[in-house]
Amino acid sequence: NVWTGDSSDSWTEAGNWEEAYVPGKSVLIQSGSNNYPLIEDDITVNNLTIEAGAVLTQMDGIITVKGDFDLLSSEVTNASYLPKGGSLTVTGKTRVHQYISDEKGLVSYSMSSSTDYTDNSNIGTSYKIQYYENPKDSWTILNTTMQPGIGYSIYSLNNLVFSGNINRTPIEVPLIRTNGKGYGWNLLGNPYTASINWAALVDTTKIENSYWLWHPGSGTYGAYNENAGVGTGPKGVIPSHHAFFVKLKTTHSAGSFIFSPSATVANTENYLKSSSYNKPSHIKISADNTKVSDYVAIAFVQDASVGLDKFDTEKFFGNGYKSNPFQIFTVEGSMKLSINSLPDTGEETTVKLGYRSTEIGSYTIHLKEYHSEHSEVLLTDTKEKTTVDLLNVGAYTFSVDRKETNTTRFTLTFPANIPTSAEKIVSTDNTNIYLKDGDVIVDVRGEAESLTYDMVGVSGNRVARGNLFPGVNNLGKFSSGLYIINTRNEEGTIVSKKLLVTH
């Protein structure tokens, strides 16, 4: 039985199967389906396999697997099983696969049982598993069984396979603060076979409303701030089998983090990429040496303050083997930030841009994302006595001749906002403009009226014009640069938005 999902999410609807469904036979839920099955009644199968990117959600009923249950993994995403209700019985083996894209990773354990696959050799690696100890601020070799909810550091040349019983229950993990050592940092792990929604889990009474997720490809920690709605990589969900750091607030010495299956959501293919959901005005800056990149985000939030507040997120540096040799941050007082939120006043603002280099050489700062009304993004290199507008040039290359942490060489200045049109411009509308796979997308939401658009470069040259329809409109690919997209409704009201196209 091969699931196609052509008609609905109903297991019993004939149109959702490649051929006539035969109860009791093996089932393959393939990725790329229009719909994925939602289980609310009892079903029985022989073997059950969920492809990477495919989803099975259980709300009620009993799923009986008389053979083996496999959840597959690929370079871009994992299979998803969302245990939101009912029960699961597997007679054979349950195998949860995890693709390893880089030798070093921070992973989690999604099984409730500790039989067989609880040490390094059994999950597919000959190297020792480690966990982070806050009281020592160090990594310790694991000599007990892996536990759901805890994060682990694993070095492996192979993909991993976890076996046992899938965890379907809430998990509570204690958190501690040790001043002078690990401070408030605690390494947790997603205990489920699906992504989890951060906003549905975190209790901000004692825990900072941010999390830090290791990105092995760049050797850095991406950060997400739920208060600001902005991340340097993550976008508010934590994939299955991924570990992440959280931090207790300075006013608390202990606390706990409670995971719940109700917070599970499907794994996606772009959890470390920007998405098209609504965000505040912000930009993202990257720094790289042609091999790996690190990011900072600067957001303009109405309720943010000039100093440190809940809309800011501290920089968490990657250290040791596989870490990025050049990591960037902004500076606020004595704090280094990966997400710096400023009040959205429209007035000129300057922030310090710092870096930590562990290798000398040539590096490049890029303007990677631009969602702001500021007419310029001025990068000043005080060492070279040079200022460039990243909106116009896109990137700035410089040399570092020593290993250091530097907080004085660079600044970013955002001049006061300048209106882009003398005609009526509204701040809210029913369109969302973003990039997807290099294409410019205009998403017209709801039952929109007739809209037309003009797309112009910063020099004023028109590059495209036409009509927009309700739903997703693909305007195509354009050269790198800053563009202004003006949409006009039947009453003549114009909405002007800027979009930075990068390749």
C-alpha positions as CSV (number, residue, x, y, z in Angstrom):
1,N,0.0,0.0,0.0
2,V,1.5,3.3,-1.1
3,W,0.0,6.6,0.3
4,T,-0.4,9.4,-2.3
5,G,-2.8,11.8,-0.4
6,D,-4.4,12.9,-3.7
7,S,-7.8,13.4,-2.1
8,S,-7.6,14.2,1.6
9,D,-6.0,13.1,4.9
10,S,-8.4,10.2,5.4
11,W,-6.8,6.8,5.8
12,T,-10.0,5.1,4.5
13,E,-10.5,7.2,1.4
14,A,-9.7,5.1,-1.7
15,G,-8.4,8.2,-3.7
16,N,-5.5,8.6,-1.2
17,W,-3.8,5.3,-2.3
18,E,-1.8,4.4,-5.3
19,E,-3.9,1.2,-5.8
20,A,-6.7,-0.3,-3.9
21,Y,-5.9,-0.4,-0.2
22,V,-5.5,-3.8,1.4
23,P,-5.9,-3.9,5.2
24,G,-3.0,-5.6,7.0
25,K,-0.4,-5.2,4.2
26,S,2.7,-3.1,4.5
27,V,2.3,0.7,4.1
28,L,4.7,3.3,2.6
29,I,3.9,7.0,3.3
30,Q,5.8,8.8,0.6
31,S,7.1,12.3,0.6
32,G,5.8,15.0,-1.7
33,S,2.1,14.1,-1.1
34,N,-0.6,16.8,-1.2
35,N,-2.0,15.5,2.1
36,Y,-0.7,13.3,4.8
37,P,-2.7,10.8,6.9
38,L,-4.5,11.8,10.1
39,I,-5.3,8.7,12.2
40,E,-8.4,8.9,14.4
41,D,-9.5,5.2,14.4
42,D,-7.8,1.8,14.7
43,I,-5.6,0.6,11.9
44,T,-3.5,-2.5,11.4
45,V,-0.5,-2.8,9.0
46,N,2.4,-5.2,8.5
47,N,5.5,-3.0,8.0
48,L,5.1,0.8,8.2
49,T,7.6,3.1,6.6
50,I,7.5,6.9,6.6
51,E,9.8,8.6,4.0
52,A,11.9,11.6,4.9
53,G,9.7,14.7,4.6
54,A,6.5,12.6,4.9
55,V,4.1,12.9,7.9
56,L,1.9,10.7,10.0
57,T,-0.3,12.3,12.6
58,Q,-2.1,10.2,15.2
59,M,-5.0,11.9,17.1
60,D,-6.8,8.8,18.4
61,G,-7.2,5.1,17.9
62,I,-4.7,2.3,18.0
63,I,-2.0,1.9,15.4
64,T,-0.9,-1.8,15.3
65,V,2.3,-2.6,13.3
66,K,2.8,-6.3,13.2
67,G,6.2,-6.0,11.5
68,D,8.7,-3.1,11.6
69,F,8.2,0.6,11.9
70,D,10.8,2.8,10.1
71,L,11.1,6.6,10.1
72,L,13.6,7.7,7.4
73,S,15.9,10.7,7.2
74,S,17.6,12.6,4.4
75,E,20.1,15.4,4.0
76,V,17.3,18.0,4.2
77,T,14.7,16.7,6.6
78,N,13.3,13.8,8.7
79,A,10.2,11.7,8.6
80,S,7.5,12.9,11.1
81,Y,5.3,10.9,13.4
82,L,3.2,13.2,15.6
83,P,1.9,11.3,18.6
84,K,-1.0,13.6,19.7
85,G,-3.3,10.9,20.9
86,G,-4.2,7.2,20.8
87,S,-1.6,4.5,21.2
88,L,1.0,2.7,19.1
89,T,1.9,-1.1,19.2
90,V,4.9,-2.4,17.2
91,T,5.6,-6.1,17.2
92,G,8.8,-5.9,15.3
93,K,11.5,-3.3,15.5
94,T,11.1,0.4,15.5
95,R,14.0,2.2,13.8
96,V,14.3,6.0,13.8
97,H,17.0,7.1,11.3
98,Q,19.0,10.4,11.5
99,Y,21.1,11.6,8.5
100,I,24.4,13.1,9.6
101,S,25.5,15.9,7.3
102,D,28.7,16.7,9.2
103,E,30.8,14.5,11.5
104,K,30.0,16.5,14.6
105,G,26.4,17.1,15.7
106,L,24.2,17.9,18.7
107,V,21.4,15.3,18.8
108,S,18.5,14.2,20.9
109,Y,16.9,10.8,21.8
110,S,13.3,10.3,20.8
111,M,12.8,6.9,22.4
112,S,11.1,6.1,25.7
113,S,12.9,2.8,26.2
114,S,16.6,2.4,27.0
115,T,17.0,-1.1,25.6
116,D,19.8,-2.1,23.1
117,Y,20.5,1.3,21.4
118,T,21.8,3.4,24.3
119,D,25.5,3.6,23.7
120,N,27.7,4.9,20.9
121,S,28.3,1.6,19.0
122,N,24.6,0.7,18.9
123,I,23.4,3.9,17.3
124,G,26.0,3.8,14.5
125,T,29.1,5.6,15.8
126,S,32.4,4.3,17.3
127,Y,33.0,7.6,19.0
128,K,32.0,8.5,22.5
129,I,28.8,10.3,23.2
130,Q,29.0,13.4,25.4
131,Y,26.6,15.7,27.3
132,Y,27.0,19.2,28.7
133,E,27.4,19.7,32.4
134,N,26.4,23.1,33.6
135,P,28.1,23.0,37.0
136,K,31.5,22.2,35.3
137,D,30.9,24.2,32.1
138,S,32.3,21.2,30.2
139,W,31.5,18.1,28.1
140,T,31.4,14.8,29.9
141,I,31.5,11.3,28.3
142,L,28.2,9.5,28.7
143,N,28.4,6.3,30.8
144,T,24.7,5.8,31.3
145,T,21.7,5.4,29.0
146,M,20.6,8.2,26.7
147,Q,17.5,10.0,28.0
148,P,14.7,11.8,26.1
149,G,14.8,15.6,26.6
150,I,18.6,15.8,27.0
151,G,20.9,17.0,24.3
152,Y,24.1,15.1,23.3
153,S,27.2,15.8,21.3
154,I,28.0,13.0,18.8
155,Y,30.9,12.6,16.4
156,S,30.1,10.1,13.7
157,L,31.1,9.2,10.2
158,N,27.9,7.3,9.7
159,N,24.2,8.0,9.8
160,L,22.5,7.2,13.2
161,V,19.7,4.7,13.9
162,F,17.7,4.8,17.2
163,S,15.7,1.8,18.2
164,G,13.2,1.0,21.0
165,N,9.8,2.4,21.8
166,I,9.0,5.9,20.5
167,N,8.4,8.5,23.2
168,R,4.8,9.7,23.2
169,T,4.6,11.3,26.7
170,P,5.4,14.7,28.3
171,I,9.0,15.1,29.5
172,E,10.3,17.4,32.2
173,V,14.0,18.3,32.3
174,P,15.5,20.1,35.3
175,L,17.6,23.3,34.6
176,I,20.3,24.8,36.7
177,R,22.4,27.9,36.9
178,T,26.0,27.8,38.1
179,N,27.5,31.3,38.3
180,G,31.2,31.3,37.3
181,K,30.9,28.1,35.3
182,G,27.9,27.3,33.0
183,Y,25.8,30.2,34.2
184,G,22.3,29.6,32.9
185,W,23.1,27.5,29.9
186,N,21.5,24.0,29.6
187,L,21.5,21.6,26.6
188,L,18.1,20.1,25.9
189,G,17.0,17.8,23.1
190,N,13.7,17.4,21.2
191,P,12.3,14.1,22.6
192,Y,9.8,13.5,19.8
193,T,9.8,12.1,16.2
194,A,8.6,15.5,14.9
195,S,9.6,19.1,15.2
196,I,8.4,21.1,18.2
197,N,7.0,24.6,18.3
198,W,9.1,26.7,20.7
199,A,6.3,29.2,21.4
200,A,4.0,26.3,22.5
201,L,6.6,25.0,25.1
202,V,8.6,27.7,26.8
203,D,7.7,29.1,30.2
204,T,9.3,32.6,30.2
205,T,8.9,33.0,33.9
206,K,12.4,31.5,34.5
207,I,13.7,30.9,31.0
208,E,14.9,33.4,28.3
209,N,12.5,33.4,25.4
210,S,15.3,32.4,23.0
211,Y,17.0,29.2,21.9
212,W,20.3,28.4,20.2
213,L,20.6,25.6,17.6
214,W,23.9,24.2,16.4
215,H,24.4,24.4,12.6
216,P,27.1,21.9,11.7
217,G,27.6,23.2,8.2
218,S,28.7,26.6,9.4
219,G,30.2,25.6,12.8
220,T,28.0,28.2,14.6
221,Y,24.9,28.4,16.8
222,G,21.9,30.0,15.1
223,A,19.6,31.8,17.5
224,Y,15.9,32.6,17.6
225,N,14.1,35.2,19.7
226,E,10.3,34.6,20.1
227,N,9.6,38.1,21.5
228,A,11.1,39.7,18.4
229,G,9.9,37.0,16.0
230,V,13.4,37.0,14.3
231,G,16.2,34.4,14.1
232,T,19.7,34.3,12.6
233,G,18.8,30.9,11.2
234,P,16.1,29.0,13.1
235,K,12.5,30.3,12.7
236,G,10.7,29.0,15.8
237,V,10.7,25.2,15.4
238,I,13.2,22.6,16.6
239,P,13.5,19.6,14.3
240,S,13.4,16.0,15.5
241,H,16.7,14.6,16.9
242,H,18.1,18.0,17.3
243,A,19.6,19.4,20.6
244,F,19.4,23.1,21.5
245,F,20.7,25.4,24.3
246,V,18.3,27.3,26.6
247,K,19.3,29.8,29.3
248,L,17.9,30.4,32.8
249,K,17.3,34.0,33.6
250,T,19.9,35.6,35.9
251,T,17.3,35.9,38.7
252,H,16.8,32.1,39.0
253,S,19.2,29.3,40.1
254,A,17.0,26.4,39.0
255,G,13.9,25.7,36.9
256,S,12.6,23.1,34.5
257,F,11.6,22.7,30.8
258,I,8.5,20.7,30.0
259,F,8.1,19.1,26.6
260,S,4.6,18.0,25.4
261,P,3.5,16.0,22.4
262,S,0.8,18.7,21.8
263,A,3.6,21.0,20.6
264,T,4.7,18.7,17.8
265,V,4.6,19.9,14.2
266,A,5.8,18.3,11.0
267,N,9.5,18.5,10.1
268,T,10.2,20.8,7.2
269,E,13.0,21.1,4.7
270,N,13.8,24.7,5.5
271,Y,14.0,25.0,9.3
272,L,17.3,26.9,9.0
273,K,16.2,29.2,6.2
274,S,14.1,32.3,6.2
275,S,10.4,31.8,5.8
276,S,7.7,34.1,4.5
277,Y,5.7,34.5,7.7
278,N,5.3,38.1,9.0
279,K,8.3,39.5,10.9
280,P,9.2,43.0,12.1
281,S,11.4,45.3,10.1
282,H,14.9,43.7,10.2
283,I,18.1,42.9,8.4
284,K,20.6,40.0,8.5
285,I,24.3,40.4,8.1
286,S,26.7,37.5,7.4
287,A,30.4,37.2,7.6
288,D,32.3,34.4,5.8
289,N,35.6,33.3,4.4
290,T,34.0,31.6,1.3
291,K,33.6,28.3,3.2
292,V,31.4,29.0,6.2
293,S,29.2,31.8,7.3
294,D,28.0,33.3,10.6
295,Y,25.0,35.7,11.0
296,V,23.6,38.5,13.1
297,A,20.1,40.0,12.9
298,I,19.1,43.6,13.7
299,A,15.4,44.1,14.2
300,F,13.4,47.3,14.6
301,V,10.6,46.5,17.0
302,Q,8.0,49.0,18.3
303,D,8.3,48.0,21.9
304,A,12.1,47.5,22.1
305,S,14.4,49.8,24.0
306,V,17.8,51.1,23.2
307,G,19.5,49.0,25.9
308,L,19.1,45.3,26.7
309,D,15.6,43.9,26.9
310,K,13.6,40.7,26.1
311,F,13.8,41.4,22.3
312,D,17.6,40.9,22.4
313,T,19.4,37.5,22.2
314,E,22.9,36.9,23.5
315,K,25.6,35.5,21.2
316,F,26.5,31.9,21.9
317,F,29.8,31.1,20.4
318,G,30.8,27.8,18.8
319,N,34.0,26.6,20.3
320,G,36.4,23.7,19.6
321,Y,36.5,21.3,16.7
322,K,34.5,22.3,13.7
323,S,33.7,25.8,15.0
324,N,33.6,28.7,12.6
325,P,37.0,30.6,12.6
326,F,35.2,34.0,12.2
327,Q,32.0,34.7,14.3
328,I,30.2,38.1,14.4
329,F,28.0,39.8,16.9
330,T,26.7,43.3,17.8
331,V,27.6,45.0,21.0
332,E,25.2,46.5,23.6
333,G,27.1,47.6,26.6
334,S,29.2,44.6,27.8
335,M,26.9,42.1,26.1
336,K,27.6,40.5,22.7
337,L,24.3,39.8,20.8
338,S,23.3,37.7,17.9
339,I,19.9,39.3,17.7
340,N,19.8,43.1,18.5
341,S,16.4,44.7,18.6
342,L,16.1,48.4,18.5
343,P,13.1,50.8,18.8
344,D,11.4,51.4,15.5
345,T,11.5,55.2,15.6
346,G,12.6,55.9,12.0
347,E,15.5,57.9,13.4
348,E,19.2,57.4,12.6
349,T,20.7,54.5,14.6
350,T,24.2,53.2,14.9
351,V,25.3,49.8,16.4
352,K,28.7,48.3,16.9
353,L,29.5,45.2,14.9
354,G,32.1,43.0,16.5
355,Y,33.9,39.8,15.6
356,R,35.9,36.9,17.1
357,S,38.6,35.5,14.8
358,T,40.6,32.4,15.4
359,E,42.3,32.4,12.0
360,I,43.9,35.3,10.2
361,G,42.9,35.9,6.6
362,S,40.4,37.6,4.3
363,Y,36.7,37.8,5.2
364,T,33.6,39.3,3.7
365,I,30.6,41.0,5.3
366,H,27.3,40.6,3.3
367,L,23.9,42.1,3.6
368,K,21.9,38.8,3.4
369,E,18.4,39.9,4.1
370,Y,16.8,43.4,4.0
371,H,13.3,44.0,5.3
372,S,13.4,47.6,6.4
373,E,12.5,51.1,5.3
374,H,16.0,52.5,5.9
375,S,17.4,54.0,2.7
376,E,21.0,53.0,3.5
377,V,22.9,50.4,5.6
378,L,26.3,52.0,6.2
379,L,29.1,49.8,7.2
380,T,32.1,51.7,8.6
381,D,35.6,50.1,8.9
382,T,37.4,52.4,11.3
383,K,40.7,50.6,10.7
384,E,40.6,51.3,7.0
385,K,38.7,54.6,7.4
386,T,36.1,53.4,4.9
387,T,32.3,53.5,4.8
388,V,30.2,51.6,2.3
389,D,26.5,51.3,1.7
390,L,25.7,47.6,1.8
391,L,22.4,48.3,0.1
392,N,24.3,49.4,-3.0
393,V,27.5,47.2,-2.9
394,G,26.1,44.2,-1.1
395,A,29.3,43.1,0.4
396,Y,32.6,44.4,1.9
397,T,35.9,42.4,2.0
398,F,38.6,43.0,4.5
399,S,41.6,41.4,6.1
400,V,42.2,40.2,9.7
401,D,45.9,40.0,10.7
402,R,45.5,38.6,14.2
403,K,43.5,36.3,16.3
404,E,41.3,38.5,18.4
405,T,37.9,39.5,19.7
406,N,37.3,43.0,18.3
407,T,34.4,45.3,19.3
408,T,35.6,48.6,17.9
409,R,36.5,48.2,14.2
410,F,33.1,48.1,12.6
411,T,29.8,50.0,13.0
412,L,26.5,49.8,11.2
413,T,24.5,53.0,10.7
414,F,20.9,53.2,9.6
415,P,20.0,56.7,8.5
416,A,16.6,58.2,9.2
417,N,13.8,56.7,7.0
418,I,13.1,58.5,3.7
419,P,9.7,58.0,2.1
420,T,9.9,56.0,-1.2
421,S,6.9,57.6,-2.8
422,A,4.9,60.8,-2.6
423,E,1.7,58.9,-3.1
424,K,-0.3,57.2,-0.3
425,I,1.6,54.4,1.3
426,V,0.0,52.1,4.0
427,S,2.0,50.1,6.5
428,T,-0.3,47.1,6.5
429,D,-1.9,45.3,3.6
430,N,-2.8,41.8,2.4
431,T,0.4,41.0,0.5
432,N,3.6,39.3,1.6
433,I,6.7,39.5,-0.5
434,Y,9.6,37.2,-0.2
435,L,12.3,35.1,-2.0
436,K,11.9,31.4,-2.5
437,D,14.5,29.4,-4.4
438,G,15.7,32.6,-6.0
439,D,12.2,33.6,-7.3
440,V,10.4,36.7,-6.2
441,I,7.1,35.7,-4.6
442,V,4.1,37.9,-3.9
443,D,1.5,36.1,-1.7
444,V,-1.9,37.8,-1.9
445,R,-3.9,36.7,1.1
446,G,-7.6,36.4,1.6
447,E,-10.2,37.4,-1.0
448,A,-8.1,40.3,-2.4
449,E,-9.4,42.9,-4.8
450,S,-7.8,43.4,-8.1
451,L,-4.1,44.5,-7.7
452,T,-1.4,45.7,-10.1
453,Y,2.3,45.9,-9.4
454,D,5.4,47.7,-10.6
455,M,8.9,46.5,-9.7
456,V,11.7,49.0,-9.9
457,G,15.4,49.0,-9.1
458,V,16.9,51.6,-6.7
459,S,17.9,53.7,-9.7
460,G,14.3,54.0,-10.7
461,N,14.4,51.6,-13.7
462,R,11.3,49.4,-14.1
463,V,12.1,45.7,-14.3
464,A,8.6,44.2,-14.2
465,R,4.9,45.1,-14.1
466,G,1.6,43.3,-14.3
467,N,-1.4,42.0,-12.4
468,L,-1.6,40.1,-9.1
469,F,-4.2,37.4,-8.2
470,P,-5.3,35.9,-4.9
471,G,-2.8,33.3,-3.7
472,V,0.9,32.9,-4.6
473,N,2.2,34.9,-7.6
474,N,5.7,34.0,-8.9
475,L,7.3,37.1,-10.5
476,G,10.4,35.1,-11.6
477,K,14.1,35.6,-11.0
478,F,16.0,38.9,-11.0
479,S,19.6,40.0,-10.7
480,S,21.0,40.6,-7.2
481,G,20.1,44.0,-5.8
482,L,17.6,46.1,-3.9
483,Y,14.1,46.5,-5.5
484,I,11.0,48.4,-4.7
485,I,7.7,46.6,-5.4
486,N,4.6,48.9,-5.6
487,T,1.2,47.3,-5.5
488,R,-1.9,49.4,-6.3
489,N,-5.6,48.5,-5.6
490,E,-8.7,49.8,-7.5
491,E,-8.9,52.8,-5.2
492,G,-5.4,53.9,-6.2
493,T,-3.9,53.1,-2.8
494,I,-0.2,52.2,-3.2
495,V,1.8,49.9,-0.9
496,S,5.5,50.1,-1.4
497,K,7.8,47.4,-0.1
498,K,11.5,46.8,-0.5
499,L,13.1,43.4,-1.3
500,L,16.8,42.5,-1.4
501,V,17.5,39.9,-4.0
502,T,20.7,37.8,-3.3
503,H,22.1,34.8,-5.1
